[in-house]
Amino acid sequence: MRTEQPSSLVEFIGPPPKQRNTKHTRIASDLRAHPNVWGVVGKPASITRAASAAQAIRNARLPAYSPAGTFEAVARTVTSGGSTEHRVYARYVGGEQ
């Protein structure tokens, strides 16, 4: 009697890419495409979170912003028309790509 093997639940397609295609990878790529131009890259719920995100970008705690020092980032609270939001501004300063 012949028994059939169930098909594999694993897809064998090779090694993973060196860097994941994350939100931060896309943000860093957009900033690199526009060197020295400030962009709003996040609007966290608090200035504390905005400051933490800005520091993470500056220090390249996420690989997308490597090497450290190639991005500038700051956190600002902006009030307009009675509403307040916290923003993370960043720009690529590491040189022309």
C-alpha positions in Angstrom: 0.0 0.0 0.0 1.4 3.4 -1.0 1.0 6.4 1.3 1.2 9.9 -0.1 3.3 12.4 1.7 1.5 15.6 2.6 2.7 18.7 0.7 5.1 20.9 2.6 3.8 23.9 4.6 7.2 25.5 4.1 8.1 27.5 1.0 11.8 27.1 0.2 12.7 30.3 -1.8 16.2 31.1 -0.6 17.8 33.4 1.9 16.0 36.5 3.2 16.9 39.9 1.8 19.6 41.8 3.7 17.2 44.4 4.9 13.4 44.0 5.5 11.1 46.2 3.5 9.7 48.0 6.4 8.0 51.4 6.8 11.4 52.8 7.9 13.2 51.4 4.9 10.7 53.2 2.6 11.0 56.4 4.7 14.8 56.4 4.6 14.8 55.7 0.9 12.4 58.6 0.2 14.7 60.9 2.3 17.8 59.7 0.5 16.1 60.6 -2.8 15.7 64.2 -1.6 18.9 65.0 0.2 18.9 68.0 2.6 15.2 68.4 2.4 13.2 68.2 5.7 10.2 65.9 5.7 7.6 65.0 8.3 8.2 61.2 8.9 5.9 60.7 11.8 3.2 62.1 14.0 3.3 60.3 17.4 0.8 60.7 20.1 3.2 62.6 22.4 6.3 64.8 22.2 8.2 62.2 24.3 7.5 59.6 21.6 8.4 62.1 18.9 11.7 62.9 20.6 12.5 59.2 21.0 11.8 58.5 17.3 14.0 61.4 16.3 16.8 60.2 18.4 16.4 56.7 17.0 16.8 58.1 13.5 19.9 60.2 14.4 21.6 57.3 16.1 20.6 54.8 13.5 19.0 52.4 16.0 17.1 51.1 13.0 19.3 49.8 10.2 17.4 51.8 7.6 19.0 55.0 8.9 22.6 53.6 8.9 25.2 54.7 9.3 24.6 56.9 12.3 24.9 60.6 11.5 23.7 60.4 7.9 20.2 61.6 8.9 19.2 64.6 11.0 16.0 64.4 12.9 14.1 66.6 15.4 10.8 66.5 17.3 8.4 69.5 17.3 5.0 70.3 18.7 3.0 72.3 16.2 -0.3 74.1 16.9 -2.5 75.2 14.1 -6.1 76.2 14.0 -6.7 75.1 17.6 -5.3 71.6 17.1 -1.9 70.4 18.3 0.2 67.6 16.9 3.7 66.2 17.6 5.8 65.7 14.5 9.1 64.0 13.7 11.0 65.9 11.0 14.0 64.2 9.3 16.4 64.8 6.4 19.2 62.9 4.8 22.6 64.7 5.0 24.9 61.8 4.2 25.7 63.0 0.7 24.2 62.7 -2.8 23.1 59.2 -3.8 
